[in-house]
């Protein structure tokens, strides 16, 4: 899984449904740093919202 950071919030690439962030050539990474906030849409699994 790849991630990118936008405005000190980490998102998955590509972004999850419901997330309003858009990828605009930010650095892609495969680790989650400690000093950033997690996007609730990208980083959490909401009940009933998981794509199969």
Secondary structure, DSSP 8 states (H G I E B T S, - for coil): -EEEEETTEEEEES--TT------S---BSS--TTSEE-HHHHS--TT----
